[in-house]
Amino acid sequence: MRIVKLTEETRKNIIKDLLKRSPSQYTEYEATVREILDSVREKGDEALFELTKRFDKCDLNKDNIRVTGEEIKEAVDGYDKKLIEVMKRAAENIRTYHEKQKQNSWIETREDGTILGQKITAIEKVGVYVPGGKAAYPSSTLMNIIPARVAGVDRIVMTTPAGADGRVTPSTLVAAWIAGVDEIYKVGGAQAIGALAFGTGIIPKVDKIVGPGNIFVALAKKAVFGHVSIDSVAGPSEILVIADETADPRYVAADLLSQAEHDELASAILITTSGELADKVNSEIDVFTKTLERRDIILKSIENYGYILLADDMDDAVNAANEIASEHLEILTADPYNVMTKIRNAGAIFLGENSSEPLGDYYAGPNHVLPTNGTAKFFSPLGVDAFIKRSSIISYSNEALKAAKDDIIAFARAEGLTAHANSIRVRFE
């Protein structure tokens, strides 16, 4: 990996470089995505069958588009029993963590008869997109479905592509079964997003769509926003490690590469105050990349978006980390908790040498669906909040309204909205 002195100029250049990976930059695919979405909107199930045959080489019809209970049972019965137990333990950790995020409705009453409150209601129908084939990650299936279940969503509809043989990846079905999905359809790509957004004769229209996917899925989610809500338009994976001279270079190198193997566009950045650590991490990366299975992807990733930044002090390191706003942030310093208090922008923060990023990906419980491409400055991880709505509650007695009426009328008239003012005035004629 390249070792670069951290300056204002290098920080700006790196951020500019990282933002090129955003799905919003791939405008050349937008026309294709729009064509697919328009087709699904106009022709419904017929379009789904045609597009699935064209892109996935899979023959779908009204009788086989939905995954049956028998197919789920076959996947569960044929899957590694030890892995099923691992998934169940991970699912319990995810469920327990997200239970703590639940919000409650509340009511406040005052002596003058004023009643104010908040009503929490779960979204009624949610669509979960799950990639298929080599990109099938059962951990993501758990992370997207379980918070929706905890939130109290009535109907969770999952779409995922099937192979040419009409079968869905078994690990995906097992994870969906553990998480408690309601129904699964064998549709992938932008056409699946269109089906969930607009509804077809078979697949219901949902209120929100969540889940990762390729560039076509990402752009489709962006295009249907407004017809439905979405979680985010996710970009490639990224990790940033803040480390000082106390960090183990072997751990740092291993953690950087854990994200670089995801994708050639994945980003892995180390910011350190120690030149010696920088050199040792570089050496360890060379050692690891000789044996890791996804070596070609890793090498491309670190060549394009891998950096070791040398900071003058920890304050400079923290400032750069806040500006980059990484999806995953590891802090491997003598006092990681103190450094953590200065972090404003990060999707998930991992503290200390025993808290490597894959712990969050699979097992600890916090959600691994995280903001990317600097959006951690204003977005949060997927959680129960993503699947609920808040309604305000307002009730005034005549006494309470009388005390406030002159203020409201004055405000309304100042804005030129005399009908607003009249709505209050008529109650006291």
N, C-alpha and C positions, 0 to 999 in steps of 0.2 A: 504494500500500500504506500501511496505517496505521503511523505511527511512534510507538512507545510506550517510555517510560522503563522499563528493566529493574529491577524490584524483586521482592522475595519474593512479593508479592501477584500481580503481573502474571505471573510465572513459573508460579505455581500455577494461575491462571485459564487460561493458554494450554495447559498440559498437560491440564487437565480438558476443555478444548474439543477438543483433538486426539484424546483418547481416545474421544470420541463417535463417531469414524469407524470404530471397531473393528467387525469383522463380528459380534462377540459382542453388539453392541447391537441388531442387527436381528432380534429375537426373533419378529417378526410373520411371518417367512418359514419359521420352523423347522417348523411343522406341515406345510406344503407339501413341504418337503424330506423330512421323515420319511415322508410318504405315498409319495413317489417311491421312496425307498430300500426301503420295505416291499414295494412292488410289484415291484421288480427282484429282491429277495431271494426272493419267493414264485413269481414267474412267469418269471424268467430272460429268455431271448431274446424271448419274446412281449411282455414288458413294454417291452423296449428298442425293439422295432419300433413299438409303440403310442405310446410317449412321444415318440419321434423324429418320428413323423408329426404328433403334436399340437403340439409345440413348434418343430420345425425345418421342418415341411412337406416332409419327405423320406421317401420310401418305401424302407424297408430290408427286407431279407430275408436268409436264411442264405447266399444266393449273392453278395450285393453289399455286405455289411456290412464285409468286410475289404478294405482297399486292396490292389490287385494290383500286381505288379511292372510291368505294362504302364502302369498309371496313374502310377506313380512315374517311369517312363522318359519318359512323355509330358510330365509336369511339368518334368522336368530338361531335356529337349530343347527345350521351348518357353520356357524362362526366360532372362532376360538373362544372357549368358555372362560379362559383366564383373561382375555382381552375384554370380554363382556363385563367381568367383575371390575376391571380397571375403569372402564367407562362408567359403570354405576357409581364407583367411589368418586370419580371426577364430577359426575352429575350431582351427587349429593353435596359436594363442596360448592359447586356453582349455585345450587338451589339455596343453600344456607346463607351464602353471601348476599344473594339478591333479595332474600326475604327481609334483610335489614334495610333495604332501600324503599320498602313500601311506604307510601304516604297515606295519611288518614284524612277523611273529611272532618271539618270542624265548624262549630257554630259559636258565635259570640253574641251575647245579649246584654243590652244596657238598660239602665233604669228608665230612660225616656221612651222605651219601646223599640229602639233600633235593634235590628237583627242583621248581622253580617256573618258570612261564612264562606266555606269552600267545599265543593262537592267533587270527590275524586271518582272518576268512572273509567273503567278499562275500555280500550278500543274494542269494538265488537268483532271485527274480522281482520286478521293479519296474514299476509303472505310471506313465506320464508323461501328465499331462493338458495339452493344448495348446488354447487358445481358438481360435475360428474367426472368419470374416467380417472385420469392421473391426478386431477386437481381436486378429488374428493377428500375432504377432511372431516371425519366424524366429530372432531373437537368443535369445529365451527357450527355443526348441526346442533350440538348441545348448547353452545353459547347463544345461538339465536332463538331457539325454541323455549328454553327453560325460563328466561326472564319474562317472556310473554305469558307463559303458563302461570308464573308467580304473580304477575300483574292482574290475572283474572280474565284474560282474553277469552271470549266465548268460542271462537273458531279459528284454529291455526291451520292454514292451508300451505302445504309445501310443494314446490315444483323442483324437479331435478331431471337432467337428461338421462335417457336410457341408452344402452349400447345398441348396435345394429340388431342384436338378438332380442331386443325388447326388455332386457333385464337391467335393473338398477343396481349400482354398486352396493354389495351386501353391507359394508361397514356403514354406509349412509342410512340404510334401512334400520340397522340395529340401533344406531344412535338416535334416530327419529323415534323409534319405539320406546327407548329408555326415556327420552325427553318428554314424550306424551303428545306427539302431533296428532291432529284429528284426521287429516286426509293428505294423500300424496299423489301427485300427477307426474307422468313421465314426459315432461316438457322442459327444455332448456333454452338458453340464449335469450336474445331480445324478445323473441316470440313469447317466452314464458312471462316476462315482465309485462308485456302487453296484455296477456290473458288475465293476469292478476289485477292490472290497472283498470281494464275496461270490462272484464267479464266475457265469457263465451257461453254457449249453451250448456257446457259441462263444468267449466272452471268458474267459480264465483268471483265477482268483483270484490276486492278487499278494500280496507280503509288505509292500510299502511303496508309497505314492502320493505323487508330487511334482508340482509345476506350478501355475501361477496360474489364476485363473478369476473369474467374477463372484460375487455374493453367494451364489447358490444352490450353486455349486461349493465356495465357502469353508465354508459351513455343512454341506454334505454331508461334506466332509473331516473337519470337527470331529466330526460324528455317527458316522463309521465308525472313528474312532480307538479302538484297542483290538482291533477285528477285524483291523486292519492298522496299520502305523505310517504317519505322514504327515510331511512336511517341516515345515509350519507352517500356521497359518490367517492368510494374509496380508491386510493392510489396504491402503488407498490409498497411493500413492507419496508420498514426502516428501524434502525437501532442507533442510539447514541450512548456512548459510555463516557462518563466523567471519572477519571482515575488520577490518583497521585502516586508518589513513589512507594506507597505501602501495598499497592495492588499486585496481585500475582499475574505476570504477563501471560502465562499459559491460560488462565481463566479468561482474561480479557480477550485474547485472540479467539478462543473457542466461542465466546459469546457473540463477538462480531460476526463470525462466520455462520452462526446459527440463523441469522437473518439473511445473509448474503446468498445462502443456498435456495432461498425461496424463488428468486426471479433475477434475471439479468438486469432488471431495473431497480432491484432492491438497493437500499442505501445502508452502509455501515460506517459509522464515524466514531473515532476516539478523540476526546479532548483531554489532554494531560498537561500537568505542570512539570513533568519529568522527561527530559530528553533520553535518559537511560531506559526508562520504561518504554518509550516509543520505539527505540531500536529493538528491544527484546520482544515486544509484541509483534513487530514486523518479522522477526526471525521465527517466532512460533507460528505465525500465519503461513510462512513458507513450508514449515514442517507439516502442518495439518493438511494443507491443500494437496500434498502429495498422496494422501491416503483417502480423503473423503470422497464418497461416491458421486456427489454432484459437483465434481471439481470444475468442469467446464463452465457451469452456471456461476459458481462462486468466483472464478477468475474474471469473468466478464463483469460481474457485479462490482467487485472491488476495483477493477480497472476503471469503470465508468463513474461509480459513485462511492468509492471508498476513500476515506481520508483519515490521517492522523494529524491532529492540529496541536501544535505546541503553544500553550498559553503562558503568559508571564506569571499569573497567579490564579488562585481559585475563583476570585471574583470575575476575572475575564472569562474563565471557563463557564461559569454559571450564566453570565450575560449572553454568551454565544449559544449555550443550550436553550435559553429562553427564546432567543431569536429564531433558532431553527425549529423549535417546538416539535420534537420528535415523537413518533408513535410510541416507541419504547425507550425509556431512559434508565440506564443502570448507573448507580453511584457506588464506585469502589474506592473509597477514600478512608482515611483514618477515622473520620467522624461523619459517616454518611447521613446521619439524621440531622445534623446541623446544616449540611449542604442542602438537604431536601427542603428545609424551611425557606430557602431562597429561590426555589424553583416555582415559577408561575405557569409555565407552559409545557405540558407533557401528557401523553395519553395514559401511560402507566409508568409508575416509578418503582424500581427494584433496588432495594437497599442491602448492601453488604455482599460479600463474596459467595454466600450460599443461596442467593436469591437470583439466579440466572433467569433470563427471559423465558426459556421454555417452561419454567414453573408456572408462569402466567398463561402460557399458550394452552396448557393441557389440564392443570390440576388444582391450583390454589383456590380458585373460586371467582375472583374478579374477572370481568368479561374481557376477552381478547379481541373483540371488535372495537377498534380504536381509531381515533382521528389521525389522518395522515396528511402529508404535504403541507405541514405548517398549520393545519386547521385545529390543532390542539390549543391554539390561542383563543378559540371561541366555541369549539365542540367538546363534548365529553364522550367517554366510553358508552357503548350500548348498555342499557340497564332497564330496570323496571319503569323509570320515568318515560322511556321511549314508547311505552305501551299503555299509557294512561292519558286522560284529559282532565283538566281542572275547569270546573264551572263555578263562577262567582254567585253567591247568594246575597240578596239585598232585600230587606223588609224594614220600612219605616212606619212608625205610628203617626197619627195626625199631629201629635205634640212634637215629635222629632222633626217632621217635615216643616212644621210652622217655624221652628227655630232656624231652619236652614234656608227657607224659601227665598228670602231677599238676596242671599248670596248667590243662589242658583240662578235666579232671574237676572241679576246683574251680570253674571258670567255669560249667560246665554245672549243677552242683548249686546254685550261687548263683542261677541262673535257674529252678530247680525242674524242670529237664529231665533227669530221672534216666536215661532211655533213651539220651540223648546220652552221659552219663557212662559208662553200661554198654557202649556201643559201643567206647569206648576201653579200658575196664577188662578186657574179656574177652580182649583180645589179650595180656595179661600174667598170666593165671591160671596 
